[in-house]
Amino acid sequence: MTSDDLSDSAPVPAPSRTDRVDAVETRVERLPDLSDRIRKAGAAPLEERAAILAAIHETLSSELRDAED
């Protein structure tokens, strides 16, 4: 696609601010509460702490991938 091709296409309007805020609020409400898991990790022995933090990382990575789709 060249720059000439882009000039012929109509611009795509951005979603309204309200729609974007609503989408973010919906995603935030779906996020798991990690505070208990983080507290548990802080009190756990090193190996268990590493496993808990890895699981938290995977949860957050999964949420990020879903948000990007």
C-alpha positions as CSV (number, residue, x, y, z in Angstrom):
1,M,0.0,0.0,0.0
2,T,1.4,3.4,-1.0
3,S,0.8,6.8,0.5
4,D,-1.5,7.5,-2.5
5,D,-3.7,4.5,-1.5
6,L,-4.1,5.9,2.0
7,S,-5.2,9.3,0.8
8,D,-8.1,7.8,-1.1
9,S,-9.6,6.0,1.9
10,A,-12.0,7.6,4.2
11,P,-10.8,8.1,7.7
12,V,-12.2,5.8,10.4
13,P,-13.7,7.7,13.2
14,A,-12.4,7.0,16.7
15,P,-14.8,5.6,19.3
16,S,-16.3,8.2,21.5
17,R,-14.7,9.0,24.8
18,T,-17.7,7.5,26.6
19,D,-17.4,4.3,24.7
20,R,-13.7,4.1,25.5
21,V,-14.2,4.8,29.2
22,D,-17.0,2.2,29.4
23,A,-14.8,-0.4,27.7
24,V,-11.9,0.3,30.2
25,E,-14.3,0.2,33.2
26,T,-15.7,-3.2,31.9
27,R,-12.2,-4.6,31.6
28,V,-11.1,-3.3,35.0
29,E,-14.2,-4.9,36.6
30,R,-13.2,-8.3,35.0
31,L,-9.7,-8.2,36.3
32,P,-9.1,-10.6,39.1
33,D,-8.3,-9.2,42.5
34,L,-4.7,-10.1,43.0
35,S,-4.1,-8.5,46.4
36,D,-4.6,-11.8,48.3
37,R,-2.3,-13.7,46.0
38,I,0.3,-11.0,46.3
39,R,0.1,-11.0,50.2
40,K,0.4,-14.8,50.1
41,A,3.5,-14.5,48.0
42,G,5.1,-12.1,50.4
43,A,4.7,-14.5,53.3
44,A,5.7,-17.6,51.3
45,P,9.1,-19.3,51.2
46,L,11.2,-18.3,48.2
47,E,10.3,-21.2,45.8
48,E,6.6,-21.0,46.6
49,R,6.8,-17.2,46.2
50,A,8.4,-17.6,42.7
51,A,5.6,-20.0,41.7
52,I,2.9,-17.6,43.0
53,L,4.4,-14.6,41.2
54,A,4.8,-16.6,38.0
55,A,1.1,-17.5,38.1
56,I,0.2,-13.8,38.7
57,H,2.4,-12.8,35.8
58,E,0.6,-15.4,33.6
59,T,-2.8,-14.0,34.7
60,L,-1.8,-10.5,33.9
61,S,-0.2,-11.5,30.6
62,S,-3.4,-13.3,29.6
63,E,-5.5,-10.3,30.4
64,L,-3.2,-8.1,28.3
65,R,-3.4,-10.4,25.4
66,D,-7.2,-10.5,25.6
67,A,-7.3,-6.7,25.8
68,E,-5.2,-6.4,22.6
69,D,-7.6,-8.6,20.6
